[in-house]
Structure formats: C-alpha cells, structure tokens
Amino acid sequence: MCPQVVQENERALGYWTMYLANVAPGHLSPIDAPLLARLCMALAYADQANESIEESGLVVNAPNTGFPIQSPYLAVLNRQTEIARKLASELALPPAERNRVGPYTPEKEGPSPWDALEP
C-alpha cells in the first residue's frame, strides 16, 4: 500500500503513481517502497521550493538588513533535488543505472507483492 505521507501530499502521490505506471515490470520489489516514498516526497518538496522561487525570485531582501540575498528556497530546491537524485540512483531508475541491476523476480508464482502498493 502507498505510504500515508505520500497519500496526503497530492504532488508526491502523482510521482508515486507515475513511477508505478512507468517502471519496468519486476524492476522494483516491495522492499523498495520506503525509498520510493522518500523519492516522491523529495520531488514534491523540490517542486514547492521551485514555485516559491518563481513567486519571490532568486534574490530576496534579508529581513533584518534589507540587503539582497539568495532566496532560502534555492537551498531547499538544491538539497531536495540532490536527495531525489541519490534515491533514484539507489532504485536504479535513471537509464544509466538500470544496466547495473537485474529485474526483481519473486521465487513464487502469483501476483507480485508490489501490486499491493498501488494507490
């Protein structure tokens, strides 16, 4: 089942659904669900930070001095993007990473436990 934190964030849920719909069959196993959830949350947070940057700009005025400073949302965007990149790599989602792992093949016949993770 999709983790609650992902279900409660519309943007993260969109990423979760997109990954489950597009990942190659057998690529992910049920044990990958927590990492996939973190990936989806990181991407959602990065999107939120990007929207804030678009609203306020890359440079804002410091609250105490009024001097121009880099938007604090830029650090959030960069950090969440880096987290997402690392998680995607761990899950072998980028094309360059897919060749280093083989597909997950359960030992028993029947439905995949991964099917239970769909929203």
N, C-alpha and C positions, 0 to 999 in steps of 0.2 A: 504494500500500500504506500501511496505517496505520503511522505512525512508531513505532519501538521503545519510546521513552519513554512513549508513550500505551498501548501494548500491555502494558507492565509495571505500569501503575497501573490497577487494576480500576475505580476510580471514574472516572478520565479516559476509559478505554475505553467506559464506559457513556455518558458525554457524547458521545463521538465517534460511537458507534452511534446515539444519539438524534438528533443533528444530521443525520447522513446519511439517516436514515429519514424525517425530517420537513421537510427543506429542499425548497423547490420545485424541480422538475426544471429544470436549466440555471442555477440561481442561483449555484452555486459552480463554479469552474474548478479544474483540478489545481494551479495555482499558489497557490491559497488554502490548500492542505493545511498548510503550516507555521504559518500564523496560526490555523487551526482547531485544530491540535495544541496551540498555546500557550493558546488559549481553554479547551480541555478540561483542561489541566493547572492553569490558574489556578482554575477552578471546583473541581477536586478539592482543591487546596490550601486554598481558602476553606472547603470542607466540613470538612476536617480541623481547621482552626483553630476552626471553629464547634463541633465536637464537644469540643475541648479546653476551650472556654469553658463549655460546658454541664456538663462534669465539674468544673471548678475554680471557676467563677463569673466574673463581670465584674471583681470586685475580689479581689486576692490579697495576701498579705503579702510585702513585699520580703524577699529572702533575707538581706541584711546587717543591716537595721534592724528588720525585723518590722512596719514601718508599712504600712498598706493602700495599695496602688497599683492602677492599672488593669492588667488582665491583658495581658501582652505578646502574647497570641494575638489580642487585639482589633485591634492594629495590622496583624497578618498578614491577618486576615479582611478588614479595610477595604482594604488595599492590593491583595490578590488580586481582590477584588470590583471595584475600580476598573480594574485591568488587564483583567479579563474584560469589563467594560462597554465599554471602548475597543476591544478586539478584536472584540467582537460588532458594534459600530458600523462598524468598518473592513470587516467582512464583510457589512454591510447585513443583519444578522439580525433586529434589532428591527423591528417593524411600521413605525415612523415612518421608518426608514432604507430600507426596501425600495423606496419610491417614487422614490428618487433614482438608482437604478441599474436598468438593464435586465438581462434574463437573459443569461447566458453562452450564446452559440450558436457551437459549433465550425463551422469552414468546411467540413469534410469530413463525409460521411455515415458511419455506422457507430457502433460503441459509443463511449461517452464515455470519455476517459481517466480521468475521475473515478471510473468504476466500479472501476478497479483499486485505489482507495484503501480500499475496504470491508475491514473486519477479517476 
